[in-house]
Amino acid sequence: MYKVKAPPFPEIADDEFFHLSSVRLPAFSGMQITNGPYGAVSEPGASTGETHAASAKSLDPDTFRAAVSWVIEHAAEIRPRLFGALVDQYWEMRDFVIESLIDEDPNEVVPEIQAPDDLSRLCGLVALHIGGMKSADEPHFGIELGCNWETEHGAGVRFEGLRVVDSGDASVAFSFPENDA
């Protein structure tokens, strides 16, 4: 989320529409730093796993905190599921990206990957979106990424607990249809 100023979790700041908090997901450190507009890479180097958590302002603040806490606690289990859910999208988009490159080296922008986790060096956290708690112990959330293979629309994966519900462009991460269960 571009230029978001939010207090460190568990504190929450509200803007006109959202609850916001800054979080750190150490399991996601080492990815790109994507604090630019639309999840663009904003500086060289590896991220520390810092991002912003956001939810609709209508969500109860305690529910927001419970869901964010759950994600922080389970981040190491979430990471492989996140990248696994994006592999097909990457391979589909890779050919389009290569065709549109002018001066860039395809092996730098969209290299061949050997394992899902190879995608981690090609994208970065934009935001953690909280949809609520679907049960007492499993949140409904999405992770939005800026990525090399889809610089305009990003990538997103929506979860219910550790189960991937949907993956696609960034909007998947913050769209919470009622029938996802």
N, C-alpha and C positions, 0 to 999 in steps of 0.2 A: 504494500500500500504506500503510495508515493507521498513523501513528506508528512507522514503521520507522526504526531507527537503524543505519546501515551506513557503513563507511568509504568514502572516495573510491576509485573504480576506479583502479588495478588491484588494490587491496587487497580482501580478501574477509573477511566475518564469517559464521560459521555459527551458526544457531539450531538448534532441535531437528530441523527438517525441510529447511531451505533454505540455499544459498549466497546471500549478499546483498552488494550493492555499490551505492554511489551513483554515478550517471552523469549526464553532461550531454550532451544532444543539441541542439546549437545550432540545427539545422534545424527544431526543434520549439519554439523560443522564440516568445513572443507569444501562446500559447494560455492558457486559464484555469489558475489555480493550484488543483489538485484534491488537496489533502492531507487533506481531511476524511474522515469515515467513508464507506465505500463509494464512494470517488472523488468525494465532494461538493466543490463549490467551497469553498475554505477561507479565501480572502482576496481582496479586489479587486486588480485589476492584472493584468499579463501575466507569465507564467512565463518563466524563463530557459532552459527545456528540461531542467531537472533532474528526475530521477526515480530510481527504484530498479530495479536489475537483480536478478532472482531466478531460481534454478533448483533442482531437486531436489538435495538434499545428496549423493545418490548419483552425480551427474554429476562427472566428473573436473574438479578446479579449473582445470587448464590448458585443458580444452575450454571451460569456462565463460568464461574470459578471452579465448580466441580468438574465440568467438561474439560476446561483447560488443564486442570491438575491431572486428570486422567491421561490426556494426550502427553503431557510432560513425562509422566510416569511410564508410559508405554511407547515412547518415541523410538526406541531401538527395535521394537517389534513392528512398528508402523513403517519404518524406512524401507525394508525389502519389499513389502506389499505395495508401497507407493511406486517404486521404480518398476516392479514387475508389471503393474497395471499400465505403465506407459510405453512398454517395449513395442507393441504393435503400432501405436501411434507414431513412434519414432521412425520405424522402418517405412511406414506409409509416407511420411512427410519428408524423409531424407532425400528421395529422388527429386521431389519438387524443389527442395532447397538447393541441391547440386545444380539443377538446371538454371536457377536464378542467380547463381554466383557469378561475379564478374572478375574481380581481382583476388578474391579470397581462395585459400586452399581448402578444398572439401575435407581433407583429413584433419584440419584444424577446427572447422566449423561443425561438421557433422561426420565424425569418423565412424568407421565400423565399430560396433560394440561386440564384446564377447559375452558379457553378463549384464543383467539389468542394472546393477550398481554402477556400471560404467557411465550411465546417464547422469550420475551425481555431479560429474565435472562439467556437464553441459547445461546445467540449470541451477537456479537458486530460489530460495524461499521468498515469496512475496507476502503471503499472509496465511494464517491459520483462521479458518472461518468456523464458527460454532453455530450449529443449528439447534442445539438443546440436548437433552438426555432422553433417549428413546426407552431406556429402562433405568432402573436405579443404579446400575453399574456400567452402562455403555453409552457413550455420547454419540451424537450424530454430528460429524464435522467434515470439513474439507480442507485440503491443502492446495494452495494456489502457487504456481511456479512461473517464473520467467525462464525461457529456455531458448537455446540456439535453433532448434528445429521449427519453432513457431513463434517468431519474435513479435508478431502482431497480436495474436490471441492467447499466447501463453499456453499453459497446461494446467489441468486440475484433476484431482482425484477426490471423490467423496466416499466417506467411510461411515459405517455404523459399527462402533467398536473396532475390532480388527478386521472386519469384513469389508472388502471393497464393494461399493454399491454401484459406482459409475466412474468413468474416466473420459477425458476429452480435453476441450479447451478450458481456459481459466474459469469460465462461468460455471462449469460443473462443480467447482469447489465451493461456490457460494449460493447455489440454487438448491433449496431443500424442499422438494416435492413431498407432499404428505404421504404418498403411496410408496416410499422407498423401503419400507420395512421388509 
